[in-house]
């Protein structure tokens, strides 16, 4: 079952966010910083929405969808910024369930597309995404710490 994160279930998602950050080798994970940052998606949908995935009543995964814009299309788009499923539940279709839910969420919100990226070495995620009816972007993605 996938549900929107609310004040009632917010504390259940924080350990999953920590696991996600650990997976991506984030240094100095700060639970209070996570609480402050991710609470914006509970109090308002202005910046995006956070969903939690349950299996047999246990929280096992989540997605964060950010609201964004496409200047070239002059449209609002959605960015699937985070998708996480606990390792012991991978390969059972939960990741695909979360992506499809994110696609439906983007459609329901009137966004023209859902876009996402993943790490070059995240072969599990790439296999999932390659199995979807989606196209790989021809764009390069750059970052610069400020």
VMD Tcl script that builds the backbone (N, CA, C; Angstrom):
set m [mol new atoms 438]
animate dup $m
set s [atomselect $m all]
$s set {name element resname resid chain x y z} {
  {N N UNK 1 A 0.842 -1.177 0.000}
  {CA C UNK 1 A 0.000 0.000 0.000}
  {C C UNK 1 A 0.893 1.249 0.000}
  {N N UNK 2 A 0.555 2.197 -0.823}
  {CA C UNK 2 A 1.288 3.463 -0.896}
  {C C UNK 2 A 0.367 4.554 -0.382}
  {N N UNK 3 A 0.890 5.373 0.513}
  {CA C UNK 3 A 0.081 6.460 1.068}
  {C C UNK 3 A 0.915 7.730 1.178}
  {N N UNK 4 A 0.238 8.842 1.154}
  {CA C UNK 4 A 0.885 10.140 1.326}
  {C C UNK 4 A 1.395 10.245 2.763}
  {N N UNK 5 A 2.558 10.826 2.916}
  {CA C UNK 5 A 3.100 11.033 4.255}
  {C C UNK 5 A 2.378 12.213 4.895}
  {N N UNK 6 A 1.917 11.993 6.109}
  {CA C UNK 6 A 1.200 12.999 6.895}
  {C C UNK 6 A 1.874 13.117 8.254}
  {N N UNK 7 A 1.354 13.992 9.087}
  {CA C UNK 7 A 1.877 14.099 10.450}
  {C C UNK 7 A 1.748 12.776 11.202}
  {N N UNK 8 A 0.725 11.995 10.873}
  {CA C UNK 8 A 0.481 10.736 11.577}
  {C C UNK 8 A 1.514 9.657 11.275}
  {N N UNK 9 A 2.097 9.665 10.075}
  {CA C UNK 9 A 3.056 8.613 9.726}
  {C C UNK 9 A 4.463 9.149 9.426}
  {N N UNK 10 A 4.677 10.433 9.665}
  {CA C UNK 10 A 5.955 11.076 9.324}
  {C C UNK 10 A 7.147 10.407 10.006}
  {N N UNK 11 A 7.016 10.059 11.273}
  {CA C UNK 11 A 8.145 9.460 11.996}
  {C C UNK 11 A 8.563 8.110 11.413}
  {N N UNK 12 A 7.668 7.446 10.718}
  {CA C UNK 12 A 8.000 6.147 10.124}
  {C C UNK 12 A 8.921 6.274 8.919}
  {N N UNK 13 A 8.903 7.423 8.278}
  {CA C UNK 13 A 9.699 7.568 7.059}
  {C C UNK 13 A 11.140 8.004 7.358}
  {N N UNK 14 A 11.363 8.608 8.494}
  {CA C UNK 14 A 12.697 9.127 8.810}
  {C C UNK 14 A 13.782 8.044 8.824}
  {N N UNK 15 A 13.546 6.853 9.392}
  {CA C UNK 15 A 14.582 5.811 9.306}
  {C C UNK 15 A 14.863 5.374 7.865}
  {N N UNK 16 A 13.841 5.391 7.018}
  {CA C UNK 16 A 14.037 5.038 5.611}
  {C C UNK 16 A 14.879 6.090 4.897}
  {N N UNK 17 A 14.662 7.346 5.236}
  {CA C UNK 17 A 15.464 8.427 4.653}
  {C C UNK 17 A 16.923 8.267 5.067}
  {N N UNK 18 A 17.151 7.908 6.316}
  {CA C UNK 18 A 18.515 7.666 6.806}
  {C C UNK 18 A 19.158 6.519 6.019}
  {N N UNK 19 A 18.422 5.430 5.816}
  {CA C UNK 19 A 18.943 4.289 5.051}
  {C C UNK 19 A 19.273 4.708 3.616}
  {N N UNK 20 A 18.403 5.494 3.020}
  {CA C UNK 20 A 18.610 5.997 1.656}
  {C C UNK 20 A 19.895 6.829 1.591}
  {N N UNK 21 A 20.069 7.712 2.552}
  {CA C UNK 21 A 21.264 8.553 2.576}
  {C C UNK 21 A 22.520 7.718 2.818}
  {N N UNK 22 A 22.409 6.695 3.644}
  {CA C UNK 22 A 23.535 5.791 3.874}
  {C C UNK 22 A 23.901 5.073 2.578}
  {N N UNK 23 A 22.894 4.617 1.836}
  {CA C UNK 23 A 23.114 3.950 0.550}
  {C C UNK 23 A 23.911 4.854 -0.390}
  {N N UNK 24 A 23.589 6.143 -0.401}
  {CA C UNK 24 A 24.282 7.102 -1.258}
  {C C UNK 24 A 25.506 7.727 -0.580}
  {N N UNK 25 A 25.954 7.117 0.511}
  {CA C UNK 25 A 27.190 7.481 1.206}
  {C C UNK 25 A 27.231 8.943 1.627}
  {N N UNK 26 A 26.084 9.439 2.091}
  {CA C UNK 26 A 26.028 10.796 2.634}
  {C C UNK 26 A 26.806 10.804 3.944}
  {N N UNK 27 A 27.687 11.764 4.084}
  {CA C UNK 27 A 28.457 11.891 5.326}
  {C C UNK 27 A 27.679 12.768 6.302}
  {N N UNK 28 A 27.847 12.507 7.564}
  {CA C UNK 28 A 27.230 13.328 8.616}
  {C C UNK 28 A 25.713 13.428 8.470}
  {N N UNK 29 A 25.045 12.295 8.405}
  {CA C UNK 29 A 23.581 12.292 8.332}
  {C C UNK 29 A 23.035 12.893 9.617}
  {N N UNK 30 A 22.125 13.820 9.469}
  {CA C UNK 30 A 21.569 14.561 10.602}
  {C C UNK 30 A 20.057 14.345 10.635}
  {N N UNK 31 A 19.595 13.571 11.607}
  {CA C UNK 31 A 18.171 13.237 11.681}
  {C C UNK 31 A 17.295 14.466 11.900}
  {N N UNK 32 A 17.764 15.416 12.677}
  {CA C UNK 32 A 16.966 16.637 12.904}
  {C C UNK 32 A 16.888 17.484 11.635}
  {N N UNK 33 A 17.984 17.552 10.916}
  {CA C UNK 33 A 17.979 18.269 9.633}
  {C C UNK 33 A 16.999 17.584 8.673}
  {N N UNK 34 A 17.026 16.260 8.638}
  {CA C UNK 34 A 16.079 15.515 7.800}
  {C C UNK 34 A 14.649 15.810 8.216}
  {N N UNK 35 A 14.394 15.824 9.507}
  {CA C UNK 35 A 13.045 16.102 10.011}
  {C C UNK 35 A 12.580 17.478 9.529}
  {N N UNK 36 A 13.444 18.474 9.673}
  {CA C UNK 36 A 13.076 19.838 9.255}
  {C C UNK 36 A 12.853 19.908 7.743}
  {N N UNK 37 A 13.776 19.325 6.988}
  {CA C UNK 37 A 13.688 19.426 5.532}
  {C C UNK 37 A 12.465 18.686 4.984}
  {N N UNK 38 A 12.306 17.442 5.351}
  {CA C UNK 38 A 11.239 16.629 4.764}
  {C C UNK 38 A 9.856 16.978 5.300}
  {N N UNK 39 A 9.789 17.682 6.417}
  {CA C UNK 39 A 8.478 18.079 6.947}
  {C C UNK 39 A 7.774 19.076 6.019}
  {N N UNK 40 A 8.539 19.754 5.149}
  {CA C UNK 40 A 7.907 20.691 4.211}
  {C C UNK 40 A 6.922 19.988 3.286}
  {N N UNK 41 A 7.126 18.707 3.021}
  {CA C UNK 41 A 6.241 17.964 2.130}
  {C C UNK 41 A 4.994 17.466 2.851}
  {N N UNK 42 A 5.009 17.555 4.170}
  {CA C UNK 42 A 3.853 17.161 4.974}
  {C C UNK 42 A 2.946 18.362 5.189}
  {N N UNK 43 A 3.560 19.501 5.479}
  {CA C UNK 43 A 2.780 20.700 5.796}
  {C C UNK 43 A 2.180 21.361 4.557}
  {N N UNK 44 A 2.788 21.119 3.384}
  {CA C UNK 44 A 2.313 21.762 2.155}
  {C C UNK 44 A 2.748 20.938 0.949}
  {N N UNK 45 A 1.968 20.989 -0.111}
  {CA C UNK 45 A 2.348 20.330 -1.368}
  {C C UNK 45 A 2.970 21.313 -2.351}
  {N N UNK 46 A 3.300 22.500 -1.874}
  {CA C UNK 46 A 3.833 23.544 -2.752}
  {C C UNK 46 A 5.122 23.108 -3.448}
  {N N UNK 47 A 6.002 22.428 -2.713}
  {CA C UNK 47 A 7.286 22.017 -3.275}
  {C C UNK 47 A 7.302 20.579 -3.771}
  {N N UNK 48 A 6.329 19.795 -3.346}
  {CA C UNK 48 A 6.299 18.396 -3.756}
  {C C UNK 48 A 5.504 17.553 -2.782}
  {N N UNK 49 A 5.691 16.246 -2.911}
  {CA C UNK 49 A 4.922 15.315 -2.090}
  {C C UNK 49 A 5.794 14.106 -1.743}
  {N N UNK 50 A 5.549 13.565 -0.590}
  {CA C UNK 50 A 6.299 12.427 -0.057}
  {C C UNK 50 A 5.322 11.277 0.136}
  {N N UNK 51 A 5.685 10.094 -0.369}
  {CA C UNK 51 A 4.840 8.907 -0.206}
  {C C UNK 51 A 5.620 7.801 0.495}
  {N N UNK 52 A 4.908 7.010 1.257}
  {CA C UNK 52 A 5.495 5.886 1.979}
  {C C UNK 52 A 4.871 4.597 1.457}
  {N N UNK 53 A 5.686 3.567 1.334}
  {CA C UNK 53 A 5.235 2.255 0.872}
  {C C UNK 53 A 5.224 1.299 2.051}
  {N N UNK 54 A 4.109 0.609 2.217}
  {CA C UNK 54 A 3.989 -0.392 3.278}
  {C C UNK 54 A 3.807 -1.776 2.660}
  {N N UNK 55 A 4.374 -2.746 3.343}
  {CA C UNK 55 A 4.161 -4.154 3.020}
  {C C UNK 55 A 3.875 -4.860 4.334}
  {N N UNK 56 A 2.714 -5.446 4.432}
  {CA C UNK 56 A 2.285 -6.112 5.671}
  {C C UNK 56 A 2.412 -5.165 6.865}
  {N N UNK 57 A 1.901 -3.955 6.690}
  {CA C UNK 57 A 1.864 -2.919 7.736}
  {C C UNK 57 A 3.225 -2.290 8.052}
  {N N UNK 58 A 4.313 -2.765 7.442}
  {CA C UNK 58 A 5.655 -2.255 7.730}
  {C C UNK 58 A 6.080 -1.275 6.638}
  {N N UNK 59 A 6.623 -0.133 7.040}
  {CA C UNK 59 A 7.160 0.848 6.095}
  {C C UNK 59 A 8.454 0.292 5.504}
  {N N UNK 60 A 8.473 0.135 4.165}
  {CA C UNK 60 A 9.640 -0.474 3.515}
  {C C UNK 60 A 10.233 0.387 2.400}
  {N N UNK 61 A 9.598 1.508 2.078}
  {CA C UNK 61 A 10.120 2.341 1.010}
  {C C UNK 61 A 9.415 3.679 0.931}
  {N N UNK 62 A 9.945 4.551 0.083}
  {CA C UNK 62 A 9.343 5.880 -0.073}
  {C C UNK 62 A 9.747 6.505 -1.398}
  {N N UNK 63 A 9.007 7.536 -1.764}
  {CA C UNK 63 A 9.371 8.395 -2.889}
  {C C UNK 63 A 9.200 9.852 -2.477}
  {N N UNK 64 A 10.002 10.704 -3.085}
  {CA C UNK 64 A 9.832 12.147 -2.981}
  {C C UNK 64 A 9.687 12.680 -4.399}
  {N N UNK 65 A 8.593 13.376 -4.645}
  {CA C UNK 65 A 8.345 13.978 -5.954}
  {C C UNK 65 A 8.391 15.490 -5.780}
  {N N UNK 66 A 9.306 16.137 -6.500}
  {CA C UNK 66 A 9.436 17.588 -6.431}
  {C C UNK 66 A 8.677 18.231 -7.583}
  {N N UNK 67 A 8.079 19.358 -7.309}
  {CA C UNK 67 A 7.478 20.181 -8.356}
  {C C UNK 67 A 8.603 20.959 -9.030}
  {N N UNK 68 A 8.601 20.984 -10.353}
  {CA C UNK 68 A 9.642 21.710 -11.075}
  {C C UNK 68 A 9.050 22.307 -12.350}
  {N N UNK 69 A 9.929 22.835 -13.188}
  {CA C UNK 69 A 9.488 23.558 -14.371}
  {C C UNK 69 A 10.355 23.185 -15.558}
  {N N UNK 70 A 9.779 23.294 -16.741}
  {CA C UNK 70 A 10.520 23.105 -17.978}
  {C C UNK 70 A 10.366 24.375 -18.804}
  {N N UNK 71 A 11.437 25.137 -18.913}
  {CA C UNK 71 A 11.391 26.372 -19.704}
  {C C UNK 71 A 11.206 26.068 -21.179}
  {N N UNK 72 A 11.844 25.005 -21.659}
  {CA C UNK 72 A 11.730 24.684 -23.084}
  {C C UNK 72 A 10.311 24.267 -23.459}
  {N N UNK 73 A 9.603 23.670 -22.517}
  {CA C UNK 73 A 8.220 23.253 -22.772}
  {C C UNK 73 A 7.207 24.260 -22.234}
  {N N UNK 74 A 7.676 25.192 -21.427}
  {CA C UNK 74 A 6.807 26.164 -20.755}
  {C C UNK 74 A 5.690 25.438 -19.997}
  {N N UNK 75 A 6.123 24.423 -19.234}
  {CA C UNK 75 A 5.173 23.599 -18.485}
  {C C UNK 75 A 5.746 23.228 -17.120}
  {N N UNK 76 A 4.852 22.851 -16.242}
  {CA C UNK 76 A 5.253 22.324 -14.947}
  {C C UNK 76 A 5.513 20.829 -15.099}
  {N N UNK 77 A 6.596 20.364 -14.505}
  {CA C UNK 77 A 6.952 18.947 -14.553}
  {C C UNK 77 A 7.177 18.445 -13.131}
  {N N UNK 78 A 7.215 17.142 -12.992}
  {CA C UNK 78 A 7.497 16.525 -11.697}
  {C C UNK 78 A 8.845 15.821 -11.779}
  {N N UNK 79 A 9.585 15.876 -10.685}
  {CA C UNK 79 A 10.876 15.209 -10.598}
  {C C UNK 79 A 10.780 14.145 -9.507}
  {N N UNK 80 A 10.970 12.901 -9.906}
  {CA C UNK 80 A 11.053 11.820 -8.928}
  {C C UNK 80 A 12.466 11.874 -8.369}
  {N N UNK 81 A 12.622 12.642 -7.305}
  {CA C UNK 81 A 13.948 12.915 -6.777}
  {C C UNK 81 A 14.491 11.755 -5.947}
  {N N UNK 82 A 13.622 11.076 -5.225}
  {CA C UNK 82 A 14.054 9.980 -4.360}
  {C C UNK 82 A 13.121 8.790 -4.531}
  {N N UNK 83 A 13.704 7.623 -4.654}
  {CA C UNK 83 A 12.962 6.369 -4.620}
  {C C UNK 83 A 13.813 5.393 -3.835}
  {N N UNK 84 A 13.233 4.812 -2.800}
  {CA C UNK 84 A 13.989 3.879 -1.970}
  {C C UNK 84 A 13.107 2.720 -1.556}
  {N N UNK 85 A 13.654 1.516 -1.682}
  {CA C UNK 85 A 13.043 0.297 -1.163}
  {C C UNK 85 A 14.126 -0.419 -0.364}
  {N N UNK 86 A 13.795 -0.865 0.830}
  {CA C UNK 86 A 14.777 -1.563 1.654}
  {C C UNK 86 A 15.332 -2.769 0.887}
  {N N UNK 87 A 16.627 -3.044 1.059}
  {CA C UNK 87 A 17.298 -4.089 0.266}
  {C C UNK 87 A 16.602 -5.450 0.287}
  {N N UNK 88 A 16.079 -5.850 1.425}
  {CA C UNK 88 A 15.471 -7.183 1.520}
  {C C UNK 88 A 14.163 -7.298 0.733}
  {N N UNK 89 A 13.626 -6.173 0.257}
  {CA C UNK 89 A 12.378 -6.180 -0.513}
  {C C UNK 89 A 12.590 -5.869 -1.992}
  {N N UNK 90 A 13.829 -5.680 -2.390}
  {CA C UNK 90 A 14.113 -5.379 -3.794}
  {C C UNK 90 A 13.918 -6.627 -4.650}
  {N N UNK 91 A 13.551 -6.411 -5.894}
  {CA C UNK 91 A 13.330 -7.518 -6.811}
  {C C UNK 91 A 11.953 -8.146 -6.686}
  {N N UNK 92 A 11.089 -7.563 -5.868}
  {CA C UNK 92 A 9.739 -8.105 -5.659}
  {C C UNK 92 A 8.654 -7.224 -6.284}
  {N N UNK 93 A 9.065 -6.229 -7.067}
  {CA C UNK 93 A 8.092 -5.382 -7.756}
  {C C UNK 93 A 7.709 -4.113 -7.016}
  {N N UNK 94 A 8.281 -3.890 -5.829}
  {CA C UNK 94 A 7.912 -2.702 -5.056}
  {C C UNK 94 A 8.441 -1.418 -5.691}
  {N N UNK 95 A 9.648 -1.468 -6.254}
  {CA C UNK 95 A 10.190 -0.290 -6.927}
  {C C UNK 95 A 9.332 0.119 -8.109}
  {N N UNK 96 A 8.930 -0.859 -8.909}
  {CA C UNK 96 A 8.063 -0.579 -10.058}
  {C C UNK 96 A 6.729 -0.012 -9.588}
  {N N UNK 97 A 6.221 -0.541 -8.496}
  {CA C UNK 97 A 4.966 -0.042 -7.933}
  {C C UNK 97 A 5.105 1.435 -7.553}
  {N N UNK 98 A 6.234 1.788 -6.937}
  {CA C UNK 98 A 6.465 3.179 -6.540}
  {C C UNK 98 A 6.598 4.098 -7.754}
  {N N UNK 99 A 7.332 3.656 -8.780}
  {CA C UNK 99 A 7.484 4.489 -9.983}
  {C C UNK 99 A 6.133 4.697 -10.654}
  {N N UNK 100 A 5.369 3.633 -10.807}
  {CA C UNK 100 A 4.053 3.764 -11.442}
  {C C UNK 100 A 3.131 4.670 -10.633}
  {N N UNK 101 A 3.236 4.597 -9.324}
  {CA C UNK 101 A 2.449 5.492 -8.476}
  {C C UNK 101 A 2.887 6.943 -8.696}
  {N N UNK 102 A 4.192 7.163 -8.819}
  {CA C UNK 102 A 4.711 8.514 -9.070}
  {C C UNK 102 A 4.226 9.037 -10.423}
  {N N UNK 103 A 4.188 8.170 -11.427}
  {CA C UNK 103 A 3.682 8.568 -12.747}
  {C C UNK 103 A 2.217 8.976 -12.638}
  {N N UNK 104 A 1.435 8.173 -11.941}
  {CA C UNK 104 A 0.014 8.503 -11.747}
  {C C UNK 104 A -0.150 9.809 -10.983}
  {N N UNK 105 A 0.675 10.011 -9.974}
  {CA C UNK 105 A 0.621 11.244 -9.177}
  {C C UNK 105 A 0.911 12.455 -10.064}
  {N N UNK 106 A 1.938 12.340 -10.925}
  {CA C UNK 106 A 2.277 13.442 -11.834}
  {C C UNK 106 A 1.117 13.735 -12.787}
  {N N UNK 107 A 0.505 12.689 -13.320}
  {CA C UNK 107 A -0.651 12.875 -14.217}
  {C C UNK 107 A -1.795 13.555 -13.473}
  {N N UNK 108 A -2.102 13.064 -12.284}
  {CA C UNK 108 A -3.214 13.616 -11.501}
  {C C UNK 108 A -2.993 15.074 -11.121}
  {N N UNK 109 A -1.739 15.480 -10.986}
  {CA C UNK 109 A -1.427 16.864 -10.647}
  {C C UNK 109 A -1.339 17.747 -11.888}
  {N N UNK 110 A -1.505 17.165 -13.057}
  {CA C UNK 110 A -1.497 17.942 -14.291}
  {C C UNK 110 A -0.114 18.238 -14.843}
  {N N UNK 111 A 0.911 17.519 -14.385}
  {CA C UNK 111 A 2.258 17.738 -14.897}
  {C C UNK 111 A 2.406 17.081 -16.262}
  {N N UNK 112 A 3.211 17.688 -17.118}
  {CA C UNK 112 A 3.363 17.168 -18.472}
  {C C UNK 112 A 4.268 15.941 -18.525}
  {N N UNK 113 A 5.121 15.776 -17.520}
  {CA C UNK 113 A 5.988 14.596 -17.497}
  {C C UNK 113 A 6.546 14.389 -16.096}
  {N N UNK 114 A 7.053 13.188 -15.902}
  {CA C UNK 114 A 7.815 12.838 -14.700}
  {C C UNK 114 A 9.223 12.524 -15.171}
  {N N UNK 115 A 10.191 13.118 -14.526}
  {CA C UNK 115 A 11.586 12.859 -14.897}
  {C C UNK 115 A 12.362 12.430 -13.657}
  {N N UNK 116 A 13.421 11.661 -13.871}
  {CA C UNK 116 A 14.231 11.190 -12.756}
  {C C UNK 116 A 15.616 10.841 -13.261}
  {N N UNK 117 A 16.515 10.639 -12.335}
  {CA C UNK 117 A 17.866 10.214 -12.657}
  {C C UNK 117 A 18.319 9.250 -11.581}
  {N N UNK 118 A 19.393 8.562 -11.866}
  {CA C UNK 118 A 19.972 7.671 -10.869}
  {C C UNK 118 A 21.479 7.661 -11.039}
  {N N UNK 119 A 22.137 7.181 -10.040}
  {CA C UNK 119 A 23.587 7.090 -10.052}
  {C C UNK 119 A 24.048 6.127 -11.149}
  {N N UNK 120 A 25.190 6.430 -11.761}
  {CA C UNK 120 A 25.711 5.582 -12.836}
  {C C UNK 120 A 26.022 4.174 -12.360}
  {N N UNK 121 A 26.320 4.025 -11.070}
  {CA C UNK 121 A 26.650 2.691 -10.565}
  {C C UNK 121 A 25.461 1.984 -9.904}
  {N N UNK 122 A 24.277 2.576 -9.976}
  {CA C UNK 122 A 23.088 1.950 -9.390}
  {C C UNK 122 A 22.417 1.066 -10.450}
  {N N UNK 123 A 23.018 -0.090 -10.669}
  {CA C UNK 123 A 22.549 -0.997 -11.717}
  {C C UNK 123 A 21.165 -1.566 -11.435}
  {N N UNK 124 A 20.832 -1.748 -10.168}
  {CA C UNK 124 A 19.508 -2.268 -9.810}
  {C C UNK 124 A 18.430 -1.284 -10.257}
  {N N UNK 125 A 18.634 0.000 -9.954}
  {CA C UNK 125 A 17.657 1.021 -10.358}
  {C C UNK 125 A 17.603 1.145 -11.880}
  {N N UNK 126 A 18.757 1.103 -12.531}
  {CA C UNK 126 A 18.780 1.217 -13.990}
  {C C UNK 126 A 18.005 0.081 -14.646}
  {N N UNK 127 A 18.138 -1.117 -14.101}
  {CA C UNK 127 A 17.391 -2.263 -14.637}
  {C C UNK 127 A 15.887 -2.027 -14.489}
  {N N UNK 128 A 15.486 -1.502 -13.336}
  {CA C UNK 128 A 14.074 -1.182 -13.114}
  {C C UNK 128 A 13.599 -0.153 -14.136}
  {N N UNK 129 A 14.338 0.941 -14.269}
  {CA C UNK 129 A 13.928 2.032 -15.154}
  {C C UNK 129 A 13.947 1.615 -16.624}
  {N N UNK 130 A 14.925 0.778 -17.001}
  {CA C UNK 130 A 14.996 0.310 -18.387}
  {C C UNK 130 A 13.793 -0.566 -18.747}
  {N N UNK 131 A 13.159 -1.162 -17.750}
  {CA C UNK 131 A 11.994 -2.003 -17.987}
  {C C UNK 131 A 10.691 -1.235 -18.075}
  {N N UNK 132 A 10.751 0.065 -17.899}
  {CA C UNK 132 A 9.547 0.896 -17.960}
  {C C UNK 132 A 9.374 1.482 -19.354}
  {N N UNK 133 A 8.188 1.956 -19.624}
  {CA C UNK 133 A 7.919 2.637 -20.894}
  {C C UNK 133 A 8.348 4.097 -20.753}
  {N N UNK 134 A 9.656 4.286 -20.632}
  {CA C UNK 134 A 10.235 5.627 -20.467}
  {C C UNK 134 A 11.480 5.706 -21.339}
  {N N UNK 135 A 11.903 6.910 -21.672}
  {CA C UNK 135 A 13.094 7.053 -22.486}
  {C C UNK 135 A 14.222 7.679 -21.689}
  {N N UNK 136 A 15.430 7.214 -21.996}
  {CA C UNK 136 A 16.614 7.806 -21.380}
  {C C UNK 136 A 16.837 9.177 -21.989}
  {N N UNK 137 A 17.221 10.095 -21.151}
  {CA C UNK 137 A 17.496 11.448 -21.610}
  {C C UNK 137 A 18.835 11.493 -22.339}
  {N N UNK 138 A 18.929 12.382 -23.280}
  {CA C UNK 138 A 20.191 12.604 -23.980}
  {C C UNK 138 A 20.989 13.728 -23.321}
  {N N UNK 139 A 20.469 14.253 -22.219}
  {CA C UNK 139 A 21.103 15.367 -21.530}
  {C C UNK 139 A 22.164 14.870 -20.557}
  {N N UNK 140 A 23.190 15.694 -20.336}
  {CA C UNK 140 A 24.174 15.439 -19.292}
  {C C UNK 140 A 23.754 16.204 -18.051}
  {N N UNK 141 A 24.042 15.665 -16.914}
  {CA C UNK 141 A 23.672 16.271 -15.637}
  {C C UNK 141 A 24.956 16.694 -14.934}
  {N N UNK 142 A 25.057 17.965 -14.564}
  {CA C UNK 142 A 26.246 18.498 -13.908}
  {C C UNK 142 A 25.886 19.013 -12.523}
  {N N UNK 143 A 26.844 18.985 -11.623}
  {CA C UNK 143 A 26.661 19.592 -10.301}
  {C C UNK 143 A 27.926 20.343 -9.912}
  {N N UNK 144 A 27.739 21.352 -9.098}
  {CA C UNK 144 A 28.851 22.121 -8.529}
  {C C UNK 144 A 28.449 22.509 -7.119}
  {N N UNK 145 A 29.194 22.038 -6.150}
  {CA C UNK 145 A 28.911 22.386 -4.759}
  {C C UNK 145 A 29.136 23.882 -4.556}
  {N N UNK 146 A 28.262 24.514 -3.784}
  {CA C UNK 146 A 28.422 25.948 -3.509}
  {C C UNK 146 A 28.541 26.198 -2.023}
}
mol reanalyze $m
mol bondsrecalc $m
mol representation Tube
mol addrep $m
